[in-house]
Amino acid sequence: MYKVVTKRFLNDAKTICLFEIEAPLIARHAQAGQFVIFRLDEQGERVPVSVAGYDREKGTVTVMVQAAGRTTKMLHTVAEGDVISDIVGPLGKATEMEGLKKVCVVGGGVGCAIAYPIAKEMHEKGIEVTFIGGFRSADIVILKDELKAASDKLIMCTDDGSYGEKGFTTVFLKQEIDANISENRPQFDRVIAIGPDIMMKFLADVTRPYGIKTIISLDPIMVDGTGMCGGCRVIVGGETKFVCVDGPEFDAHLVDWDMMMKRMGAFRPQEQKAKEHVCKAGIF
């Protein structure tokens, strides 16, 4: 059993919630870019979620979870002091930072929660970080102060212009790349993008003509997290990879995006049916 020691919602819409969970072994080894898998109870489904932070001294690991499906909505009902059945990790490979001097980190929606610890660690290592955070509207914006502290330059944008700049992350990324060129500034060594698949795909289209290596974090269907089930397989550079052990980060220019998004929609009817479930106890 793993105790929830801190719980707080991160936006006005209360769609994304932060949980700090007692998990000493995971906290001891976790690194930015990795993930964990949790189960609420013995009959619950296994849900992967990125590590958003860790405290090795306290023995806690932090996750930020969007209420999207049945299990994540149930997790949002868990209170401080409650316990969840299982949490396993850290899983996957950590973000590679060696040799980087200037990066642009792009987060879309809840992807900002995943991108934040990466930007924070890079910033602490002395890497120059430009962070672009994109959201649909002001009520779902998260981590304003944290992202500002973790970057040398922060650009926040919303689709409707209700917070920060109006527009999409792709537009502002291209502007920053072009500004580096026109003002004769060093170009980004790397772009790291985390968010909806379609956003990451279009960001890869932006950086490809400039030859800027672009890394994305994938979150496909996943069960065991050890490479055995094959549910998270993707095609990268013409080869089959398993996100749970080979990733979750890959070169965006090599990902077969059409195949990736097709697989992500394979169980959409079942997911919709689960969302329509009505809890007779009125809990979620």
C-alpha positions in Angstrom: 0.0 0.0 0.0 1.2 3.5 -0.9 0.0 6.5 1.1 -1.0 9.8 -0.5 0.7 12.5 1.5 -0.3 15.5 -0.6 -3.1 16.2 -3.0 -4.0 19.4 -4.7 -5.7 20.5 -7.9 -3.5 22.5 -10.3 -6.1 24.5 -12.3 -9.4 26.2 -12.0 -11.2 23.5 -14.0 -9.9 20.9 -11.5 -9.0 18.6 -14.4 -5.4 18.0 -13.3 -4.4 16.9 -9.8 -1.1 16.6 -8.1 -0.4 13.6 -5.9 2.7 13.2 -3.7 2.9 9.5 -2.8 5.1 7.7 -0.3 7.3 5.3 -2.4 10.9 5.4 -1.0 12.4 2.9 -3.4 11.0 4.7 -6.5 12.0 8.1 -5.1 15.6 6.8 -4.6 16.1 5.9 -8.3 13.6 8.1 -10.3 14.9 10.5 -12.9 13.3 13.1 -15.2 11.6 11.5 -18.2 10.7 8.2 -16.5 7.2 7.0 -15.5 5.4 4.7 -13.0 2.4 2.4 -13.3 -0.3 2.5 -10.5 -3.3 0.4 -9.6 -6.0 1.8 -7.2 -6.9 -1.6 -5.9 -6.3 -5.3 -6.6 -9.0 -5.3 -9.3 -8.0 -2.0 -10.9 -6.4 -1.5 -14.3 -2.7 -0.6 -14.6 -2.3 3.0 -15.6 1.1 4.5 -16.6 1.8 8.1 -15.5 4.9 10.2 -15.8 7.1 11.1 -12.8 6.6 14.8 -12.3 9.0 15.0 -9.3 10.6 13.2 -6.5 12.1 13.8 -3.0 14.8 11.3 -2.2 15.0 12.5 1.5 11.2 12.3 2.1 10.9 9.1 0.0 8.1 10.5 -2.1 7.3 10.6 -5.8 5.0 13.2 -7.4 2.6 12.6 -10.3 0.2 15.0 -12.0 -2.8 13.2 -13.4 -5.6 14.5 -15.7 -9.0 13.0 -15.1 -9.6 11.5 -18.6 -10.8 8.0 -18.2 -12.6 5.9 -15.5 -9.5 5.1 -13.4 -8.0 8.6 -13.5 -11.4 10.0 -12.4 -11.4 7.5 -9.6 -7.9 8.6 -8.6 -9.1 12.2 -8.3 -11.5 11.0 -5.5 -8.6 9.7 -3.4 -7.9 12.0 -0.4 -4.7 12.8 1.5 -4.0 10.0 3.9 -5.6 7.4 1.7 -3.6 4.6 0.1 -3.5 3.1 -3.3 -2.8 -0.6 -3.9 0.3 -0.5 -6.2 2.8 1.7 -7.8 5.7 0.3 -9.7 8.8 2.1 -11.1 10.7 4.0 -12.1 10.2 2.6 -15.6 11.6 3.7 -19.0 14.7 5.6 -19.8 15.6 9.0 -18.4 15.9 12.1 -20.6 19.3 12.4 -22.2 20.9 15.8 -21.3 24.6 15.2 -21.8 26.3 17.9 -23.9 23.2 20.1 -24.3 23.6 23.9 -24.1 20.4 25.3 -25.4 17.0 23.6 -25.6 13.4 24.4 -26.3 10.9 22.4 -24.2 7.3 22.4 -25.4 4.4 21.2 -23.4 0.8 20.8 -24.4 -1.9 20.7 -21.7 -1.1 18.0 -19.1 2.1 17.4 -21.1 3.5 20.5 -19.3 3.4 18.5 -16.1 5.6 15.9 -17.7 7.9 18.4 -19.3 8.3 20.5 -16.2 10.8 18.2 -14.3 12.8 17.9 -17.5 13.1 21.6 -17.9 13.8 22.1 -14.2 16.7 19.6 -14.2 18.1 21.1 -17.4 17.9 24.6 -16.0 19.6 23.5 -12.8 22.4 22.0 -14.9 23.0 25.4 -16.5 21.4 24.5 -19.9 19.6 27.5 -21.4 15.9 26.6 -21.5 13.1 28.2 -23.5 9.7 26.7 -22.4 6.6 26.9 -24.6 3.4 25.9 -22.8 0.2 25.5 -24.7 -3.4 25.1 -23.4 -6.9 25.4 -24.8 -8.0 28.1 -22.4 -7.1 29.9 -19.2 -9.1 27.6 -16.9 -6.8 24.6 -17.5 -3.4 26.4 -17.3 -1.1 24.8 -14.8 2.3 25.4 -13.2 2.7 29.1 -14.1 5.2 29.9 -11.4 7.0 26.6 -11.5 7.6 26.8 -15.3 8.8 30.4 -15.0 11.4 29.3 -12.4 12.5 26.4 -14.5 13.2 28.3 -17.7 15.2 31.2 -19.0 12.4 32.3 -21.3 8.7 31.2 -20.8 6.0 31.5 -23.5 2.5 30.6 -22.4 -0.2 30.4 -25.1 -3.8 29.4 -25.3 -6.0 28.5 -28.3 -8.5 31.2 -27.5 -6.1 33.9 -26.2 -7.7 33.9 -22.7 -4.2 33.5 -21.1 -0.8 34.5 -22.4 -0.3 34.7 -26.2 -3.1 33.6 -28.6 -2.1 30.7 -30.9 -0.5 27.2 -31.0 2.8 26.0 -29.8 3.9 25.2 -33.4 3.7 28.9 -34.3 5.7 30.1 -31.3 8.4 27.3 -31.8 8.9 28.4 -35.4 9.1 32.0 -34.3 11.8 31.2 -31.8 13.8 29.1 -34.3 13.6 31.9 -36.9 14.6 34.5 -34.3 17.7 32.6 -33.5 18.6 32.6 -37.2 17.8 36.2 -37.9 19.4 37.6 -34.8 22.5 35.3 -35.2 22.0 33.6 -31.9 23.0 30.0 -31.2 20.3 27.6 -32.4 18.6 25.1 -30.2 20.6 21.9 -29.7 17.4 20.1 -29.2 13.6 20.5 -29.0 11.8 18.3 -26.5 8.0 18.1 -26.9 5.4 16.4 -24.7 1.7 16.6 -25.3 -1.1 15.4 -27.6 0.2 13.2 -30.4 -1.1 15.5 -33.1 0.8 18.4 -31.5 4.0 16.5 -31.3 3.6 15.4 -34.9 3.2 18.9 -36.2 6.1 20.2 -34.0 8.3 17.6 -35.7 7.2 19.0 -39.0 8.3 22.4 -37.9 11.8 21.4 -36.8 12.5 18.9 -39.6 13.5 21.5 -42.3 16.0 23.1 -39.8 17.6 19.8 -38.9 17.0 20.3 -35.2 16.9 17.0 -33.3 13.4 16.7 -31.7 12.6 14.3 -28.9 9.0 13.4 -27.9 7.6 11.4 -25.1 5.0 8.8 -26.1 2.2 7.3 -24.0 0.5 4.5 -26.0 -1.6 1.7 -24.7 0.5 -0.1 -22.0 -0.1 -3.0 -19.7 2.9 -4.5 -17.9 5.6 -1.9 -18.5 8.3 -4.5 -19.0 8.1 -5.1 -22.7 6.3 -8.4 -22.4 2.7 -7.6 -23.5 3.7 -5.7 -26.7 0.7 -3.3 -26.3 3.0 -0.2 -26.4 4.8 -1.1 -29.6 5.5 1.7 -32.1 7.5 2.0 -35.3 10.6 4.2 -35.1 13.0 4.4 -38.0 11.3 1.4 -39.6 11.9 -0.8 -36.5 9.5 -2.0 -33.9 10.1 -0.4 -30.5 8.4 -0.8 -27.1 7.7 2.5 -25.4 7.9 1.0 -21.9 11.5 -0.2 -22.2 13.0 1.5 -25.3 11.3 4.9 -24.5 9.2 6.7 -23.6 11.3 9.3 -25.5 12.1 8.9 -29.2 13.3 10.9 -32.2 10.2 12.6 -33.5 11.5 12.6 -37.0 11.7 8.8 -37.1 8.3 8.0 -35.5 5.6 6.5 -37.7 2.9 8.9 -36.6 0.1 7.5 -38.7 0.6 4.0 -37.2 1.0 5.5 -33.7 -2.3 7.5 -33.8 -4.2 4.6 -35.4 -3.1 2.3 -32.5 -4.1 5.0 -29.9 -7.6 4.9 -31.3 -7.9 1.1 -31.3 -9.9 0.9 -28.1 -11.8 4.2 -28.4 -15.3 2.5 -28.3 -14.4 0.6 -25.1 -12.9 3.8 -23.6 -16.1 5.7 -24.4 -18.2 3.0 -22.8 -16.1 3.1 -19.6 -16.6 6.9 -19.5 -20.3 6.5 -19.6 -20.3 4.3 -16.5 -22.4 5.7 -13.8 -21.3 5.2 -10.2 -24.3 4.3 -8.1 -22.6 5.6 -5.0 -22.2 9.0 -6.6 -18.5 9.1 -6.0 -17.3 9.7 -9.6 
